[in-house]
C-alpha cells in the first residue's frame, strides 16, 4: 500500500528530528528506523519536556479474562515491551533523565460499565492517553466521556464503521469493517460459495460487519439466505442452532442440492467456541459441511478455538478468518519471537498494533511537551502518518482510522491436541483477490 501523500501540522521540530533518527530496540539489539519529514534542525537539551511529569503513565484498557482475552494477554505483553523499548531509546536522546514512560493496564473484561469506571480511574490519575479498548462496543460506550474529558483513545482492534468519526478522541490503528466486509465476501465467493448463512454477535461490531459482508457478497452475485444475530451475553445457543439448521436445509434446497456452494459465516468472539461445541453435540451435520465455516478478526488468534477440548470440532470447521495485514519485517519477527517465548502464543495484527500504539502515544506526548489530551489529539495524526513500526506504516484516514489495508487469512492447523493459528492466505485490496498458501480443504 502506498503511503498517503499528505502532511499534517502539529509535530514539534524536536520530535520531527527524533522521529527521523530514532532507533527502536527490540530483544537482542535489533534496530529499525522511524521516518519523518527531513529537517535541518538539531535537537538540544534546552527546554526539552520541561512541563512533562518525570513519569508519564499511558493507560491500557485490556481484556484479560473475557471474550478477547486471547488477544488481550498478548497485548498485555506487547504494550509492556513497547514501553521498555521507548525508555531504552530515550536514554540516547535529549529526554534522558527527564522523562520515563509507564503503562497502567486495567482489565475491563469487555464490560462497558467497567470500561467507563476504568476511564474515570485513568482521569483521576492524570492519564490523558489510553491504548484500547479492544472492542467497538466498549469504544462506542466510552467515547462520549473520552471526548468530554479530552482523553485520547488509541485502539488496535476496534473496527466498527459506526465509529469512523472525524475530529473525535478515538483513533484506531486497524481499518474499518467496510474493508473487511469486502475481504470476507471475496474469500467466500472465490471459494465457490453462492449461498451464505451468517451467525453474528449482536453489537456494533457484529451487526456492522455482517451488513457489510452481506452487501459485498450480494454484489458479487451471491445470496445471503439468513443473518442470525445472538445476544452477546448468551451461553445457550440452542435456539440459534435450531434456526441455523433449518436455514442450512433451506439453503441447500435453493442451491439445487449442491451443498458445496453453501457456507456459514461466524462473526464472534470467544463465545463462538461455545457455539461450535454445542453445534457439534446437537447438529453434527453443521460441523461436517463441505465448505469450511468462515470466521473473522473477532475469532482469529483466540486460544478458545485451539485448546484440546475443541480440537476435533475445529479440524472439521477449519474456520479461515481474516484480519488486517501488517508488514512482516525482521523486527516484527523479533517482537513475535519474544511474544512466543513469554506466552507460547503466536503473533497477529492486534498485539503488533498495540505495540505501535504505545509508541504513537509516547511520541505524541513528547511532541506536545505537555501531558494534555487536547494537544495529543491534535498532533497524533501527524505522528501516526510519519511512523513506521512493527506493523508497517500507520497512516490514518480523515476519521482517525488506519488507511486501507490488505488482509491476512489465518487458519487453524495441526493435530487436535496441538492446534495453532497460522497464516494460510491473503486478500489484496488493489486486486480484490485471495491468494492461498494452503487452502482449507473442502
Secondary structure, 3 states (H helix, E strand, C coil): CCCCCCCCCCCCHHHHHHHHHCECCECCCECCECCCCCCCCCCCCCCCCCCCCCEEEEEEEECCCCCCHHHHHHHHHHHHHHHHHHHHHHCCCCCCCCCEEEEEEEECCCCHHHHHHHHHHHHHCCCCEEECCCCHHHHHHHHHHHHHHCCEEEECCCCCHHHCCCCCCEEECCCCHHHHHHHHHHHHHHCCCCEEEEEEECCHHHHHHHHHHHHHHHHHCCEEEEEEEECCCCCCCHHHHHHHHHHHHHHHHHCCCCHHHEEEEEECCCHHHHHHHHHHHHCHHHHCCCCCCEECCCCCCCHHHCCHHHHHHHHHHCCEEEEECCCCCHHHHHHHHHHHHHHCCCCCHHHHHHHHHHHHHHHHHHHHCCCCHHHHHHHHHHHHHCCEECCEECCECCCCEECCCCEEEEEEECCCCCCEEEEEEEEECCCCEEEECCCCCC
